[in-house]
Amino acid sequence: MLRAIGLFAIVVAICGAPPPARADCEVTDTGIPDDVAFKLDPGGVRQALAKGGVMLSGTYYGESFGNWGGFRHGVTYDGVLDMRLDADMKKLGLWKGLCFHMNAFQIHGRSITADNIGGLMPVSNLEATPATRLDEMWFEQHLFNDKLAVKIGQLAADMEFILSESYSYFLNGTWGWPSIATADLPGGGPAYPLATPAVRVAVRPSDQLKLMIGVFNGDPADPNCPDPNPQECNSDGLDFSLDSPPLLMIEGRYKYNQSGQLPGVVKVGGWNHFGSFPDQRFDSGGVPIALTGKPGRPIDGDWAIYGIVDQLIWRLPDSKDPKGVGLFGRVMGAPTDQNVVDFYAEGGITFTGMVPHRTDDAIGIGFAYTGISDRVRGFDSDSGLSVLHNHEALLEICYTAQLKPGWTLQPDFQYFWQPGGNVPGADDAVVLGARTSISF
């Protein structure tokens, strides 16, 4: 990553001062974000830092879940403290439009998915191996009145790519970084809690159109680490490795009818990984690996494509913001030969601002499907298993209550069909829980 940052600095030096950029890097005059629940500033430290262009902020997430079904019943608690530093580099002596961001996690508690359910779609998007770790750390240069933005450093792809506009109304991890990406990409891909060195370029010719291209180190964990848990292979987030074949991600976005009553968003994209992946069923001689015990036939590269739609279908009368009833959907596909999951689909409905006297509350109802590839089912059959992997399905209903700006409470219900894709001993599971998030 340091080499990449140095290259970026050399390019800027050669090209001279950047063209016109956006006005600021979202550092407030008080040094405290406007939408936090508690504006704490002991001794005026945050305001003093803000005068130099630096802003400190944080959010604590705490949640508890209990389950019936899966392979074990129980109740768990987990939490994440997310601390962030943002800086306007112009105020620090450089130039307008150059921003810096860094954040770190303190992750604690137990994972209900790993301990009790064994699902492919994790109950919570916060579940991770307990650790204190660096997440993202990057510079971003905004150019040409924000028509072009170049970000370089340690990046997490799930902050920008493959996202539906409705993912924040749910707790399960698959609504953000979907299960197909976690299952098929090395180390689970560059997503929470594993960021990786990368460059991302965003082009926005108009408010309606946007194109993003990202190149990431293809494995956020050390591919030679003997531990099967990729998070243990990079436990502190400080392994800025550039040794893995790259992962290329591309996404285009089109926003339509934004000034009308019923706005919508369409996104299309995909990824291509330039590494080598083993065939899930056959060895290099074309013989089932379940019979020979040999490694799977190496296949050059892996890819996936996806499409996303978010559409408001009914708007609250006289609402300034687009609140009402919305539909969303996301579909993804990948080759079957080298992947555990070759198909993923989700869809649902959201209700925002519709609870009387609670206009900032929301209800989300969603269904997600993770399809196990034919190659994996073939391996099961070759192995003589009587129960074959096929799919996992999820229903989630989540209510988001705003206790005050920056402080939410989210009671949640989830139902899993065939956790793990039809694993013997893992029954259908019911999960009840709640999360609170407090920003400061």
C-alpha positions in Angstrom: 0.0 0.0 0.0 2.8 2.4 0.8 4.2 1.9 -2.7 0.8 2.7 -4.2 0.4 5.8 -2.1 3.9 6.9 -3.1 3.1 6.3 -6.8 0.0 8.4 -6.4 2.0 11.3 -4.8 4.5 11.1 -7.7 1.8 11.3 -10.3 0.3 14.4 -8.5 3.7 16.0 -8.3 4.3 15.5 -12.0 0.9 16.7 -13.0 1.0 19.8 -10.8 -1.9 21.1 -8.8 -5.1 19.2 -9.2 -8.0 20.7 -11.3 -11.0 22.2 -9.5 -12.2 19.9 -6.7 -15.2 19.7 -4.3 -15.1 22.2 -1.5 -14.5 20.0 1.6 -13.9 16.6 3.0 -17.0 16.5 5.3 -15.1 17.8 8.3 -17.5 20.0 10.3 -16.5 23.3 12.0 -17.1 21.7 15.4 -15.2 18.5 14.7 -18.4 16.5 15.4 -20.6 15.0 12.8 -24.0 16.6 12.6 -26.0 13.4 13.0 -24.5 11.9 16.1 -26.4 11.1 19.2 -24.0 12.5 21.7 -21.9 15.6 20.9 -19.1 14.8 23.3 -16.1 17.2 23.3 -14.1 17.0 26.5 -11.9 20.0 26.8 -12.8 21.2 23.3 -10.3 18.8 21.8 -12.5 17.9 18.8 -13.2 21.5 17.9 -9.5 22.3 18.2 -8.6 19.5 15.8 -11.3 20.6 13.4 -9.6 23.9 13.0 -6.7 22.0 11.5 -9.0 19.9 9.3 -9.2 16.8 11.5 -12.4 15.1 12.7 -12.7 12.2 15.2 -16.0 10.2 15.5 -17.2 6.8 16.5 -20.1 4.4 16.7 -20.8 1.6 19.1 -22.9 -1.4 17.9 -24.2 -3.9 20.4 -26.5 -6.8 19.7 -27.9 -10.0 21.1 -29.5 -12.9 19.4 -31.1 -16.2 20.4 -31.9 -19.1 18.1 -34.0 -22.3 18.0 -32.9 -24.8 15.4 -29.6 -24.9 13.6 -27.2 -27.4 15.3 -27.3 -25.8 18.7 -29.7 -23.6 20.6 -28.5 -20.6 22.6 -28.1 -16.8 23.1 -25.1 -14.7 22.2 -23.9 -11.1 22.4 -21.4 -9.3 20.2 -20.4 -5.7 19.7 -18.2 -3.5 17.6 -16.7 -0.1 18.5 -15.9 1.7 15.2 -13.5 4.7 15.6 -12.9 7.0 12.7 -10.5 9.8 11.7 -11.3 12.1 8.7 -9.1 14.9 7.5 -9.3 17.7 5.0 -5.8 17.7 3.6 -6.1 21.3 2.3 -6.4 22.5 5.9 -3.3 20.4 6.7 -1.2 22.2 4.1 -1.8 20.3 0.9 -4.6 21.1 -1.7 -8.3 21.3 -2.1 -10.2 18.1 -2.6 -7.7 15.7 -1.1 -9.3 13.8 1.8 -7.9 11.2 4.2 -9.9 8.6 6.1 -8.9 5.9 8.6 -11.0 3.7 10.9 -10.4 0.8 13.3 -12.6 -1.8 14.9 -12.7 -3.3 18.4 -14.7 -6.5 17.9 -15.9 -8.6 20.8 -18.4 -11.3 21.7 -19.5 -14.5 20.0 -20.8 -15.3 16.5 -24.2 -16.9 16.6 -23.9 -18.1 13.0 -20.6 -19.9 13.6 -21.5 -21.2 17.1 -25.1 -22.2 16.7 -26.4 -22.1 13.1 -23.7 -22.7 10.5 -25.4 -20.7 7.8 -24.0 -19.2 4.6 -25.8 -16.0 5.3 -24.6 -14.6 8.6 -27.2 -13.5 11.1 -25.4 -10.2 11.6 -23.2 -8.1 9.4 -21.1 -7.4 12.5 -20.1 -11.0 13.3 -16.3 -11.5 13.2 -13.4 -13.0 15.1 -12.8 -10.9 18.2 -9.9 -8.5 17.6 -8.7 -4.9 17.6 -7.9 -4.2 13.9 -7.4 -1.5 11.3 -10.1 -1.4 8.7 -9.8 1.2 6.0 -7.0 3.8 5.5 -7.0 5.8 2.3 -6.6 9.1 0.5 -9.2 10.3 -2.0 -8.7 13.1 -4.5 -11.9 14.8 -5.9 -11.4 16.4 -9.3 -13.4 18.4 -11.8 -16.1 19.6 -9.4 -16.5 16.0 -8.1 -17.0 14.5 -11.5 -13.9 12.3 -10.9 -12.7 10.8 -7.6 -9.6 8.6 -7.1 -9.3 6.6 -3.9 -6.1 4.8 -3.0 -5.0 2.9 0.1 -6.5 0.1 2.2 -10.2 -0.3 1.0 -13.2 -2.5 1.8 -15.2 -3.2 -1.4 -18.4 -3.7 0.6 -18.5 0.0 1.4 -19.3 0.9 -2.2 -19.8 -2.1 -4.5 -22.8 -4.5 -4.8 -25.0 -2.5 -2.4 -28.7 -2.1 -2.6 -30.1 1.2 -1.3 -32.2 -0.9 1.2 -29.4 -2.9 2.9 -29.3 -0.7 6.0 -32.8 -1.7 7.0 -31.6 -5.3 7.8 -29.1 -7.0 10.1 -28.2 -10.1 8.2 -24.8 -9.8 6.5 -26.0 -11.0 3.1 -27.9 -7.8 2.4 -24.6 -6.0 2.2 -21.7 -8.2 1.0 -23.8 -11.1 -0.4 -23.1 -14.8 0.5 -22.0 -15.6 -3.1 -19.1 -13.1 -2.7 -18.1 -14.5 0.7 -18.2 -18.1 -0.5 -16.5 -17.7 -3.8 -13.7 -15.0 -3.3 -10.5 -15.9 -1.5 -10.6 -15.0 2.1 -14.2 -14.0 1.7 -13.2 -11.0 -0.4 -12.3 -7.4 0.6 -15.2 -6.9 2.9 -15.8 -6.4 6.7 -13.6 -7.0 8.6 -10.9 -7.5 6.0 -9.9 -4.5 3.9 -7.0 -4.8 1.5 -4.7 -2.5 -0.6 -6.7 -1.2 -3.6 -7.4 1.7 -6.0 -10.9 2.9 -6.8 -11.8 5.3 -9.6 -15.3 6.8 -9.7 -16.6 8.9 -12.6 -19.9 10.8 -12.3 -20.7 12.7 -15.5 -24.1 13.7 -14.1 -26.2 13.3 -10.9 -27.9 10.3 -12.6 -24.9 8.4 -13.9 -21.9 6.9 -12.0 -19.2 4.4 -13.0 -16.9 2.8 -10.5 -13.8 0.7 -11.2 -11.8 -0.9 -8.4 -8.6 -3.0 -8.4 -8.0 -4.9 -5.1 -5.4 -7.2 -3.8 -7.2 -10.5 -4.5 -6.9 -12.0 -1.1 -7.3 -9.8 2.0 -5.6 -12.5 4.2 -2.3 -14.3 3.7 -3.0 -17.0 1.2 -0.2 -19.1 2.7 -1.6 -18.9 6.3 -2.3 -22.4 7.7 -5.3 -21.2 9.7 -8.6 -21.9 7.9 -10.0 -18.7 9.3 -8.8 -15.8 7.1 -9.4 -13.3 9.8 -6.8 -15.0 11.9 -4.3 -14.7 9.0 -4.5 -10.9 9.2 -5.7 -10.5 12.8 -4.8 -6.8 13.2 -5.5 -5.5 9.6 -1.9 -4.4 9.2 -0.8 -7.0 6.6 -0.7 -4.7 3.5 0.1 -7.5 1.2 0.2 -7.0 -2.6 1.2 -10.6 -3.4 -2.2 -12.1 -4.5 -3.6 -11.9 -8.0 -5.8 -8.9 -8.4 -9.6 -8.6 -8.1 -11.2 -6.2 -10.6 -14.6 -4.8 -9.8 -16.8 -2.7 -12.0 -20.2 -1.1 -11.4 -22.4 1.3 -13.2 -25.3 3.2 -11.6 -28.3 5.0 -13.0 -30.6 7.1 -10.9 -33.9 8.0 -12.6 -36.9 10.2 -11.7 -35.0 11.7 -8.8 -37.1 14.9 -8.9 -40.3 13.0 -9.4 -42.6 11.3 -7.0 -41.3 7.8 -7.4 -37.5 7.7 -7.8 -35.5 4.6 -8.5 -32.0 3.3 -8.9 -30.5 0.6 -11.2 -27.0 -0.9 -10.8 -25.2 -3.4 -12.9 -21.7 -4.7 -12.3 -19.4 -7.6 -11.9 -16.0 -8.8 -10.8 -13.1 -10.8 -12.3 -10.5 -12.4 -10.2 -7.2 -13.2 -12.0 -6.1 -16.0 -9.7 -6.4 -19.8 -10.1 -9.3 -21.7 -8.6 -9.8 -25.5 -8.2 -12.6 -27.3 -9.9 -15.1 -28.4 -7.3 -15.6 -31.9 -8.7 -13.0 -33.1 -11.1 -9.2 -33.3 -11.0 -6.8 -32.5 -13.8 -7.5 -35.9 -15.4 -11.2 -35.4 -15.4 -11.8 -38.0 -12.6 -14.0 -37.1 -9.6 -11.8 -35.8 -6.8 -14.0 -37.7 -4.3 -12.6 -40.9 -5.7 -8.9 -39.9 -6.3 -8.3 -37.5 -3.4 -6.3 -35.3 -5.8 -6.7 -31.5 -5.9 -9.3 -30.1 -8.2 -8.4 -29.2 -11.8 -7.0 -25.6 -11.7 -9.1 -23.1 -13.5 -7.7 -19.7 -14.5 -9.8 -16.8 -13.2 -13.2 -16.4 -11.7 -16.0 -13.9 -12.3 -19.5 -12.9 -11.4 -22.2 -10.5 -12.7 -25.0 -8.8 -10.9 -28.0 -6.5 -11.2 -29.7 -4.4 -8.5 -33.0 -2.4 -8.6 -34.4 -0.1 -5.9 -37.8 1.5 -6.6 -40.2 3.6 -4.5 -43.7 2.5 -5.5 -45.7 4.7 -3.2 -44.7 8.0 -1.6 -46.1 9.6 1.5 -48.2 12.6 0.5 -46.3 15.9 0.8 -43.1 14.1 2.1 -40.0 16.2 1.4 -37.7 13.1 1.4 -38.7 10.0 -0.7 -40.4 8.0 2.1 -43.1 5.4 1.6 -43.2 1.9 0.2 -40.1 0.7 -1.7 -39.2 -2.5 -3.5 -35.7 -3.9 -4.0 -34.1 -6.8 -5.7 -30.6 -8.1 -6.4 -29.5 -11.1 -8.6 -26.0 -12.5 -9.0 -24.5 -15.4 -11.0 -21.1 -17.0 -11.2 -19.6 -20.1 -13.0 -20.4 -23.4 -11.5 -17.1 -25.3 -12.1 -14.9 -23.4 -9.6 -17.4 -22.0 -7.2 -19.3 -23.2 -4.1 -22.2 -20.8 -4.8 -23.2 -20.1 -8.4 -26.5 -18.2 -7.9 -27.8 -15.7 -5.5 -31.1 -13.7 -5.4 -32.8 -11.4 -3.0 -35.9 -9.2 -2.9 -38.1 -7.4 -0.5 -40.1 -4.4 0.6 -39.4 -1.5 2.9 -41.8 0.9 4.6 -40.2 4.2 5.7 -41.8 7.1 7.5 -45.1 5.4 7.8 -45.5 4.8 11.5 -47.6 7.6 13.0 -45.5 10.2 14.9 -42.3 8.3 14.1 -41.4 9.5 10.6 -37.7 8.3 10.9 -38.6 4.7 11.6 -38.6 1.9 9.0 -39.7 -1.7 8.5 -37.8 -4.0 6.2 -39.0 -7.4 4.9 -36.7 -9.4 2.7 -36.1 -12.9 1.3 -32.7 -14.1 0.2 -31.7 -17.3 -1.6 -28.2 -18.8 -1.9 -27.8 -21.6 -4.5 -25.1 -24.2 -4.1 -23.3 -25.0 -7.5 -23.9 -28.2 -9.5 -20.3 -29.1 -9.1 -20.5 -29.2 -5.3 -23.7 -31.3 -5.5 -21.8 -33.6 -8.0 -19.0 -34.0 -5.5 -21.5 -34.9 -2.8 -23.0 -37.5 -5.1 -19.5 -38.9 -6.0 -18.8 -39.2 -2.2 -21.9 -41.4 -1.7 -23.7 -38.9 0.5 -27.4 -39.4 0.9 -28.1 -35.8 1.5 -26.8 -33.3 -1.1 -26.1 -29.6 -0.7 -28.6 -27.6 -2.6 -29.5 -24.1 -1.2 -30.0 -22.0 1.8 -32.9 -19.5 2.1 -33.6 -16.6 4.5 -36.6 -14.5 5.6 -35.8 -11.4 7.7 -38.2 -8.8 9.2 -36.5 -5.9 10.9 -37.8 -2.7 12.5 -35.6 0.3 12.8 -36.6 2.7 15.5 -34.8 6.0 15.8 -34.5 6.8 19.5 -32.9 10.1 18.7 -30.7 11.2 15.7 -27.7 9.0 15.7 -29.2 6.4 18.1 -31.2 3.5 16.8 -32.8 0.3 18.1 -33.5 -2.6 15.7 -35.6 -5.6 16.9 -35.2 -8.4 14.4 -36.7 -11.8 13.3 -34.9 -14.2 10.9 -35.9 -17.7 9.6 -33.4 -19.9 7.9 -34.3 -22.8 5.6 -31.5 -25.4 5.3 -28.6 -23.6 7.1 -25.4 -24.3 5.3 -27.2 -25.4 2.1 -28.8 -28.6 3.5 -26.2 -29.8 6.0 -27.0 -32.9 8.0 -27.7 -32.1 11.7 -28.5 -28.4 11.0 -32.3 -27.9 11.3 -34.2 -24.9 10.0 -33.6 -22.1 12.5 -35.5 -19.2 14.0 -33.5 -16.2 15.2 -34.8 -13.4 17.4 -32.6 -10.5 18.4 -32.0 -6.8 18.6 -29.2 -4.3 17.9 -28.6 -0.8 19.1 -26.2 1.7 17.5 -25.0 4.9 19.2 -22.8 7.4 17.5 -20.7 10.1 19.1 
